[in-house]
Amino acid sequence: CGEYSSIWRTRLRRMRELNVYLDDRMSRITKRLYLLRVSHDRLEQGCLVGMLADRGLGDSGEATVDCNFLGEPAPFPLGPWRLAAMLERPVFFMAGLYLGGNRYRIHFEPLADFTGIPRGERDAAIRAAMQRYADRLTHYCRIAPYNWFNFFDFWQKR
């Protein structure tokens, strides 16, 4: 086989691993771009777009901001807030509280409006809105603690 066959087998294995990684990465980027485009189009049509603001997409390295939540600092994903700020859109808090049986109480509250906020002031406006979100989430968690749940350790150490 020759003295270089093991080197080429190693290089070929590494290239295959890289292709799997790049394929996965491209798939994620493509899905996000599609969701971003659809969200933008719907907003332009006057529709509401809902996003979960208390959990991210699960990527390691995803940008988060610690907000005071139930008396502890907790990481909240930055992505939905950046999107609202870039698109200069208002943000509403929405909670659906299960009341038992087939009954729910739905709450919509204005939370932030990023319309016309200068680019240099966006970060401060985003952080303030995120803390308001965490405050409202705390409020509803205290009213109905079994209505908010996660399938992961929200306060995990990073």
Residue pairs with C-beta under 8 A, 6 or more apart in sequence:
28 59
32 57
36 83
39 49
39 83
40 87
42 49
43 49
43 87
43 89
48 92
50 94
51 80
51 83
52 80
53 76
53 77
53 80
53 81
53 130
53 133
54 76
54 133
54 137
54 148
54 150
55 77
55 150
55 152
56 62
56 64
56 77
56 79
57 77
57 79
62 77
62 78
62 79
63 77
63 78
63 79
64 75
64 76
64 77
64 78
65 75
65 76
65 78
65 126
65 127
65 130
66 73
66 74
66 75
66 76
67 73
67 74
67 76
67 130
67 131
67 133
67 134
68 74
68 131
68 134
68 135
69 76
69 134
69 137
69 138
70 138
70 141
70 142
72 155
74 134
74 154
74 155
75 158
76 130
76 133
76 134
78 126
78 130
81 91
81 126
81 129
81 130
82 126
84 90
84 91
84 112
84 114
85 114
85 117
85 122
85 125
85 126
87 114
88 114
88 115
88 116
88 117
89 113
89 114
89 115
90 110
90 112
90 113
90 114
90 115
91 110
91 111
91 112
91 113
91 114
91 129
91 133
92 108
92 109
92 110
92 111
93 107
93 108
93 109
93 110
93 111
93 132
93 133
93 136
93 137
94 106
94 107
94 108
94 109
95 106
95 107
95 136
95 137
95 140
95 147
96 104
96 105
96 106
96 107
96 147
97 104
97 105
97 106
97 107
97 140
97 143
97 144
97 147
98 104
98 144
98 147
99 105
107 140
109 136
111 129
111 132
111 133
111 136
112 125
112 128
112 129
112 132
114 122
114 125
114 129
117 125
137 148
140 147
140 148
141 147
141 148
